[in-house]
Structure formats: C-alpha cells, structure tokens
Amino acid sequence: MKFVTTETVPGFSIVESLGMVMGNTIRARHLGKDITAVLRSMVGGEIPEYTGMMAQAREQAIQRMLDRAKELNADAIVGVRFQTSMVLQGSAELLAYGTAVKLS
C-alpha cells in the first residue's frame, strides 16, 4: 500500500475518501539506556539509544496506521503526518495519521 505526505498520489486519481486512519504507540525510556544517554548528552552529539527507540516507535505506528487502512480496503493513505507528545514523565506517544483513499 502506498502512503505519502502529499495530498495526491502521483499518477493516480483519488476516487473516494475513506476517512482518517491512525496508528500510535507509547514508549517508555529504559533506565539502563537513560544512564548511557545522560553521559552522552554531556559531550553532545546524537543519542543512539533514543534514536533507535523512536525509529522503532515510528515503524510500529506506521504499521498500525496501514493495518487500519487495509481494514477499510484502501489503496493508499495521503497527507501522512507524525506527532509526538509526552504522556508521563519518561514516556512518549508517537502518532501517525492520514486519510485513507481509493485510487483509480
């Protein structure tokens, strides 16, 4: 299934909008990784412990969004966006959303 950040899919026409589809996940920090991350933050640069955690969260949110679109028999999802928010101290939600559509 195609999913794009644009409002159209190049080479296709949207014939029906099936509604918004979402996928989310909430991830908590790991104490062991936090200690390493704090040490890394003192010297600057990327914190790969958090980069990996957010990459996994993004992939899981995308997959859940795609699963919802498949339930609607969609051909694609347009206008895909991501949003993050803190849920509790030390945990964050990653949300992927867009509009499921039928293409011709």
Helices and strands as residue ranges (DSSP letters): E 2-3, E 14-28, H 31-43, H 48-71, E 76-88, E 91-103
